[in-house]
Amino acid sequence: MKIGKGFEDRYLTDDEVRDILNAGLAQADSVRTLDGKQVLVIVPDSTRTAPIPLMFRLFTEVLQHRVAKLDFLVALGTHLHMSEGALNRHLGVTAEERWNTYRSVGVFNHQWDDPTTFATIGVIPRAEIEAITDGMLSMEVPVTINKRVLEADLVIVCGPVFPHEVVGFSGGTKYFFPGVSGPEVINFTHWLGALITSMEVIGRADTKVRDVIDRAVAFVATPKLFCNMVVTHHGMAGLFVGDYKDAWLDAVDLSSKLHVRYVDRTYKRVLSVMPELYDDIWTAAKGMYKVEPVIEDDGEVIIYAPHIDEISYTHGSVLDRIGYHVRDYFVKQWDQFSSEPWGVLAHSTHLRGVGTYDAHSGQERPRIKVTLATGISRERCEQVALGYLDPASIDFDAWRDREDEGILLIPRAGEQLYRVRGDK
């Protein structure tokens, strides 16, 4: 079952979005009545471009007075919890509307840092992990998830699809793992992605990381409906509603056309200007991930974000301790780092990019330089092994229209993947 439409040259109207959503919910209703049931809608947090206010209004319009309980759960993964004010802005409602018009609608952060949030629903056996990863990793992986998923009669996943550094493309089952999951699958899948490297994973639909996530979701018995959006900051270009794989693949196909820019050359310097939806380097690192494939050896990526003054609100202390390094820095010193959170190790390697590490000499050679032009001090940048540049020193005029010289300015970085034409 899938219903939807998408365009490369225009955006859906609100009426078209409403019609697609209504048709998708009607098909789900024909399979299992929604009347008197408990429905949970999983949505992204504010670090993803998506018309959440529109979708919140449409879901509540259709479901609020039909179902016994309608709840929204923000798929934080391990991102910073959203305040009540931030949640209201995210949903496009006032505090008065939230507690009057929508008083029966529950809105919850995923409490990823509270162990009582989770239930264990299965274990992926060692043999399956070895098969899925082609022997890269050999271990059992416990599968834990937010209990609200298990308490619902229907879970609706409503989120955008973009090229993604860990899983290939976001959306679909990723909203369960890592979106509302416990730490085991989060850490495992992120480290698996790091071992493969972002350069190999990003912008690919069929990945080993996605296979592990899909296997974990097989333990979730609750019926599911997926609303996959393809969006830019100008609007929603596509909406595909239905069962997981078919609807998600349609969204991936459109995302690969709208969110991937093919260029004819590599660049020696890139200035990634990060929008304010990224509020720390943990999230703004997408300014590196999305351009790494087009940076030449010994080139440089500058992440420009004067509004950012924190490495990570949730994992900053770990990153201060381990720093940013290439994959082999950790792999070849695994006894020293294996007890650190694997998801944080993965983020470290993704931002630092591909490179080498010689365990005998202790010499690390990242392929490219990563520099922060943010509100983070020179001392802290150096502490975590990143470059520093005073953001006030950047002259944007000096960066414009210099692609022929190998200089690239990206005014709104983070969601569009850059790839050299002809790369597979």
C-alpha positions as CSV (number, residue, x, y, z in Angstrom):
1,M,0.0,0.0,0.0
2,K,1.3,3.4,-0.9
3,I,-0.2,6.7,-1.9
4,G,1.7,9.9,-2.9
5,K,3.1,12.2,-5.4
6,G,6.2,14.3,-5.9
7,F,7.7,16.8,-8.2
8,E,11.1,18.1,-9.2
9,D,9.9,21.4,-10.4
10,R,7.2,22.5,-7.9
11,Y,5.9,22.1,-4.4
12,L,2.7,20.5,-3.2
13,T,-0.1,22.7,-2.1
14,D,-1.6,22.3,1.4
15,D,-4.7,20.9,-0.2
16,E,-2.6,18.3,-2.1
17,V,-0.8,17.3,1.2
18,R,-4.2,17.0,2.9
19,D,-5.6,14.8,0.1
20,I,-2.6,12.5,0.2
21,L,-2.6,12.2,3.9
22,N,-6.4,11.6,4.1
23,A,-6.1,8.9,1.4
24,G,-3.2,7.2,3.2
25,L,-5.0,7.2,6.5
26,A,-8.2,5.9,4.8
27,Q,-6.3,2.9,3.5
28,A,-4.9,2.3,6.9
29,D,-8.4,2.6,8.4
30,S,-9.7,0.0,5.9
31,V,-7.2,-2.5,7.3
32,R,-7.7,-1.6,11.0
33,T,-10.3,0.8,12.3
34,L,-8.7,3.8,14.0
35,D,-11.9,4.7,16.0
36,G,-11.3,4.5,19.7
37,K,-7.6,3.5,19.2
38,Q,-4.4,5.0,20.6
39,V,-2.3,6.6,17.8
40,L,1.3,7.7,18.2
41,V,2.8,10.1,15.6
42,I,6.6,10.2,15.6
43,V,8.1,13.5,14.2
44,P,11.6,14.9,13.9
45,D,13.0,17.6,16.1
46,S,13.8,21.1,14.9
47,T,17.2,20.1,13.4
48,R,15.4,18.8,10.4
49,T,13.7,21.0,7.8
50,A,10.1,19.9,7.6
51,P,6.6,21.5,7.7
52,I,5.7,20.1,11.1
53,P,3.2,22.8,11.8
54,L,1.2,21.8,8.7
55,M,1.4,18.1,9.5
56,F,0.5,18.6,13.1
57,R,-2.6,20.5,12.1
58,L,-3.6,17.9,9.5
59,F,-3.1,14.9,11.8
60,T,-5.1,16.6,14.6
61,E,-7.8,17.7,12.2
62,V,-8.3,14.1,11.0
63,L,-7.7,12.1,14.2
64,Q,-8.1,14.2,17.3
65,H,-11.9,13.5,17.7
66,R,-11.8,10.0,16.3
67,V,-9.2,8.2,18.3
68,A,-9.1,7.5,22.0
69,K,-5.7,9.1,22.3
70,L,-3.5,11.0,19.9
71,D,0.1,11.6,20.9
72,F,3.2,13.1,19.2
73,L,6.7,11.8,20.1
74,V,9.7,13.9,19.0
75,A,12.4,11.6,17.7
76,L,15.4,13.1,19.4
77,G,17.8,10.2,19.0
78,T,20.3,11.7,21.5
79,H,19.7,15.4,20.7
80,L,18.9,18.1,23.2
81,H,15.5,17.9,24.8
82,M,13.1,20.6,23.5
83,S,11.5,23.0,26.0
84,E,7.8,23.6,26.1
85,G,8.2,26.8,24.2
86,A,10.4,25.1,21.6
87,L,7.9,22.3,21.2
88,N,5.1,24.9,20.7
89,R,7.1,26.7,18.0
90,H,8.0,23.4,16.4
91,L,4.3,22.5,16.1
92,G,3.2,26.0,15.1
93,V,0.9,26.5,18.0
94,T,0.7,29.1,20.8
95,A,0.8,28.1,24.5
96,E,-2.9,28.9,24.7
97,E,-3.8,26.7,21.7
98,R,-1.7,23.9,23.1
99,W,-3.5,23.8,26.4
100,N,-7.0,24.5,25.0
101,T,-7.6,23.5,21.4
102,Y,-5.1,20.7,21.6
103,R,-5.4,19.9,25.3
104,S,-6.2,16.2,24.6
105,V,-3.2,15.8,22.4
106,G,0.0,14.6,24.1
107,V,3.4,16.0,23.0
108,F,6.5,14.3,24.3
109,N,10.2,14.4,24.0
110,H,11.9,11.1,23.6
111,Q,13.6,10.7,27.0
112,W,16.7,9.0,25.6
113,D,18.7,9.7,28.8
114,D,16.1,8.0,31.1
115,P,16.5,4.2,31.3
116,T,12.9,3.8,32.4
117,T,11.8,5.1,29.0
118,F,12.7,1.8,27.3
119,A,11.5,-1.7,26.9
120,T,13.6,-4.6,25.5
121,I,11.9,-6.2,22.6
122,G,14.5,-8.6,21.2
123,V,18.1,-9.3,20.5
124,I,19.7,-9.5,17.1
125,P,21.9,-12.7,17.3
126,R,25.6,-12.6,16.7
127,A,25.3,-14.8,13.6
128,E,22.9,-12.4,12.0
129,I,25.1,-9.4,12.8
130,E,28.1,-11.2,11.3
131,A,26.0,-11.9,8.1
132,I,24.6,-8.4,7.8
133,T,28.0,-6.7,8.3
134,D,30.0,-9.2,6.3
135,G,32.0,-10.0,9.5
136,M,32.9,-6.4,10.3
137,L,31.3,-6.8,13.7
138,S,30.5,-9.9,15.7
139,M,28.3,-9.4,18.7
140,E,24.7,-9.7,19.9
141,V,22.7,-6.4,19.8
142,P,19.9,-5.9,22.3
143,V,17.0,-4.0,20.9
144,T,15.3,-1.5,23.2
145,I,12.7,1.1,22.3
146,N,10.5,3.8,23.8
147,K,7.6,2.1,25.6
148,R,5.1,4.5,24.0
149,V,5.7,2.7,20.7
150,L,4.5,-0.6,22.2
151,E,1.5,1.0,24.0
152,A,0.0,2.4,20.8
153,D,-2.4,0.7,18.4
154,L,-0.9,2.4,15.4
155,V,2.4,4.3,15.0
156,I,2.6,6.9,12.2
157,V,6.1,7.9,11.3
158,C,6.1,11.4,9.7
159,G,9.5,12.7,8.7
160,P,11.6,14.0,5.9
161,V,14.0,12.0,3.7
162,F,17.5,13.4,3.1
163,P,20.9,11.9,2.2
164,H,22.4,10.8,5.5
165,E,25.9,10.2,6.7
166,V,25.3,7.1,8.8
167,V,22.4,5.2,7.1
168,G,22.5,6.5,3.5
169,F,19.2,8.2,3.4
170,S,17.2,9.3,6.4
171,G,13.5,8.7,7.1
172,G,11.4,5.5,7.3
173,T,12.5,3.0,9.9
174,K,15.3,5.4,11.1
175,Y,12.6,7.2,13.1
176,F,12.5,4.1,15.3
177,F,16.2,3.5,15.4
178,P,17.9,5.8,16.4
179,G,14.9,8.2,16.6
180,V,13.2,6.7,19.7
181,S,15.4,3.8,20.6
182,G,17.7,2.9,23.4
183,P,21.5,3.3,23.3
184,E,22.4,-0.2,22.1
185,V,21.2,0.0,18.5
186,I,22.2,3.7,18.3
187,N,25.8,3.0,19.3
188,F,26.0,-0.1,17.2
189,T,24.6,1.4,13.9
190,H,26.6,4.6,14.2
191,W,29.8,2.8,14.7
192,L,29.1,0.4,11.9
193,G,28.5,3.4,9.7
194,A,31.8,4.9,10.9
195,L,33.7,1.7,10.0
196,I,32.3,1.8,6.5
197,T,32.8,5.6,6.4
198,S,30.4,8.3,5.5
199,M,32.0,8.7,2.1
200,E,30.8,5.2,1.2
201,V,27.4,5.4,2.9
202,I,26.0,8.8,2.3
203,G,23.4,9.1,-0.5
204,R,22.9,5.3,-0.9
205,A,19.6,3.6,-0.3
206,D,20.9,0.1,0.3
207,T,23.3,0.0,3.2
208,K,24.4,-2.4,5.9
209,V,23.3,0.2,8.5
210,R,19.8,0.3,7.1
211,D,19.7,-3.5,7.1
212,V,20.5,-3.5,10.8
213,I,17.9,-0.9,11.5
214,D,15.2,-2.8,9.5
215,R,16.1,-6.0,11.4
216,A,15.6,-4.2,14.7
217,V,12.3,-2.8,13.6
218,A,11.1,-6.3,12.8
219,F,10.8,-6.8,16.6
220,V,8.3,-3.9,16.8
221,A,4.9,-5.6,16.6
222,T,2.8,-2.4,16.6
223,P,1.2,-1.6,13.2
224,K,3.0,1.2,11.4
225,L,2.2,3.8,8.7
226,F,5.0,5.8,7.1
227,C,4.5,9.4,5.9
228,N,7.7,10.2,4.0
229,M,8.2,13.9,3.1
230,V,10.7,15.3,0.6
231,V,11.3,18.9,1.5
232,T,13.5,21.9,1.0
233,H,13.4,25.1,3.0
234,H,11.0,26.4,0.3
235,G,8.3,23.7,0.7
236,M,7.3,20.1,0.4
237,A,8.0,18.6,-3.0
238,G,6.8,15.1,-2.3
239,L,4.7,13.1,0.2
240,F,4.5,9.3,0.0
241,V,2.3,7.5,2.5
242,G,2.0,3.8,3.1
243,D,3.9,0.7,4.2
244,Y,7.6,1.1,4.8
245,K,9.7,0.1,1.9
246,D,7.8,1.1,-1.2
247,A,6.8,4.5,0.1
248,W,10.2,5.2,1.5
249,L,11.9,4.2,-1.8
250,D,9.7,6.6,-3.7
251,A,10.8,9.4,-1.3
252,V,14.5,8.4,-1.7
253,D,14.2,8.5,-5.5
254,L,12.9,12.1,-5.3
255,S,15.4,13.1,-2.6
256,S,18.2,11.8,-4.8
257,K,17.1,14.3,-7.5
258,L,16.5,17.3,-5.3
259,H,19.1,16.9,-2.5
260,V,22.1,15.8,-4.5
261,R,24.1,18.4,-6.5
262,Y,26.5,16.9,-9.1
263,V,29.5,19.0,-9.9
264,D,32.3,18.5,-12.5
265,R,35.3,19.0,-10.2
266,T,36.6,18.8,-6.7
267,Y,37.3,21.9,-4.5
268,K,40.3,22.9,-2.4
269,R,38.3,25.1,0.0
270,V,34.6,25.1,0.9
271,L,32.8,27.5,3.1
272,S,29.7,25.8,4.6
273,V,27.3,28.4,6.0
274,M,25.1,26.7,8.5
275,P,21.5,27.9,9.1
276,E,20.3,28.4,12.7
277,L,18.4,25.2,12.9
278,Y,21.8,23.7,13.8
279,D,22.6,24.8,17.3
280,D,25.8,22.9,18.1
281,I,28.6,21.1,16.1
282,W,27.0,17.8,16.8
283,T,24.2,18.8,14.3
284,A,26.1,21.4,12.2
285,A,28.7,18.8,11.3
286,K,26.4,18.1,8.3
287,G,28.2,21.0,6.7
288,M,31.2,18.7,6.5
289,Y,29.4,15.4,5.8
290,K,27.5,16.7,2.8
291,V,30.6,18.1,1.0
292,E,33.3,15.6,1.9
293,P,32.9,13.7,-1.5
294,V,33.9,16.8,-3.5
295,I,36.9,18.0,-1.4
296,E,40.3,17.4,-2.9
297,D,43.1,15.8,-0.9
298,D,44.7,18.4,1.5
299,G,41.6,20.6,1.0
300,E,39.7,22.4,3.7
301,V,36.1,22.6,4.8
302,I,35.2,25.7,6.9
303,I,32.0,25.4,9.0
304,Y,30.7,28.9,9.4
305,A,28.2,29.3,12.2
306,P,28.8,32.3,14.5
307,H,25.6,31.5,16.4
308,I,27.1,28.1,17.6
309,D,29.1,28.2,20.8
310,E,29.0,24.5,21.8
311,I,30.5,21.3,20.5
312,S,27.6,19.2,21.7
313,Y,25.0,20.0,24.3
314,T,24.6,16.3,25.1
315,H,28.0,14.8,24.4
316,G,30.4,17.7,24.7
317,S,32.3,16.3,27.7
318,V,33.1,13.0,25.8
319,L,34.2,14.9,22.7
320,D,36.5,17.2,24.8
321,R,38.1,14.0,26.1
322,I,38.5,12.0,22.9
323,G,38.7,14.8,20.3
324,Y,38.0,14.5,16.6
325,H,39.9,11.8,14.7
326,V,39.9,9.6,11.7
327,R,38.5,6.1,12.0
328,D,41.8,4.3,12.3
329,Y,42.9,6.4,15.2
330,F,40.2,4.7,17.2
331,V,40.4,1.3,15.5
332,K,44.1,0.9,16.0
333,Q,43.8,2.0,19.7
334,W,40.6,0.1,20.4
335,D,41.6,-1.0,23.9
336,Q,41.8,2.7,24.8
337,F,38.5,3.8,23.3
338,S,36.2,0.8,23.2
339,S,34.5,1.8,26.4
340,E,33.5,5.3,25.1
341,P,30.0,5.7,23.6
342,W,30.3,4.3,20.1
343,G,27.9,6.8,18.7
344,V,30.1,9.6,19.8
345,L,33.2,7.9,18.4
346,A,31.3,7.7,15.1
347,H,30.4,11.4,15.1
348,S,34.1,12.2,15.7
349,T,35.2,10.2,12.7
350,H,32.4,11.5,10.5
351,L,33.3,15.1,11.1
352,R,37.1,14.5,10.8
353,G,36.6,12.6,7.6
354,V,38.6,9.9,5.9
355,G,42.3,9.5,6.7
356,T,45.0,7.3,8.1
357,Y,46.7,6.6,11.4
358,D,50.1,4.9,11.9
359,A,50.0,3.2,15.3
360,H,53.8,2.9,15.4
361,S,54.6,6.6,14.9
362,G,51.4,7.9,16.3
363,Q,51.0,10.0,13.2
364,E,47.5,10.8,12.1
365,R,46.9,12.0,8.5
366,P,43.3,13.3,7.8
367,R,42.6,13.6,4.1
368,I,41.3,17.1,4.6
369,K,41.3,19.9,7.1
370,V,38.2,20.8,9.1
371,T,38.0,24.3,10.5
372,L,35.3,25.9,12.7
373,A,34.4,29.6,12.2
374,T,31.9,29.7,15.1
375,G,31.5,31.1,18.6
376,I,33.7,28.3,19.9
377,S,37.1,29.5,21.1
378,R,40.4,28.7,19.5
379,E,41.6,26.9,22.6
380,R,38.6,24.5,22.5
381,C,39.0,23.9,18.8
382,E,42.6,23.0,19.3
383,Q,41.7,20.8,22.2
384,V,39.4,18.6,20.0
385,A,41.9,18.7,17.0
386,L,39.9,21.0,14.8
387,G,41.1,24.2,13.1
388,Y,39.9,27.6,14.2
389,L,39.0,30.7,12.2
390,D,37.5,33.9,13.5
391,P,34.1,34.2,11.8
392,A,34.4,38.0,11.8
393,S,37.4,37.6,9.5
394,I,35.4,36.0,6.7
395,D,34.7,38.3,3.7
396,F,31.9,36.6,1.8
397,D,32.6,38.7,-1.3
398,A,35.9,37.0,-1.5
399,W,34.3,33.6,-1.7
400,R,31.6,34.3,-4.3
401,D,31.8,33.1,-7.9
402,R,35.1,31.3,-7.6
403,E,34.1,27.7,-8.3
404,D,36.5,27.7,-11.3
405,E,39.3,28.3,-8.9
406,G,38.3,25.5,-6.6
407,I,36.6,27.8,-4.1
408,L,33.0,27.0,-3.2
409,L,30.6,29.0,-1.0
410,I,27.4,27.1,0.1
411,P,25.0,29.7,1.6
412,R,22.7,27.2,3.3
413,A,24.7,24.0,3.9
414,G,23.7,20.8,5.7
415,E,20.9,19.2,3.6
416,Q,22.2,19.1,0.0
417,L,24.8,16.4,-0.7
418,Y,27.6,17.3,-3.2
419,R,29.0,14.6,-5.4
420,V,31.3,14.6,-8.4
421,R,29.5,13.8,-11.5
422,G,30.0,10.2,-12.6
423,D,30.8,8.9,-9.0
424,K,28.8,5.8,-8.1
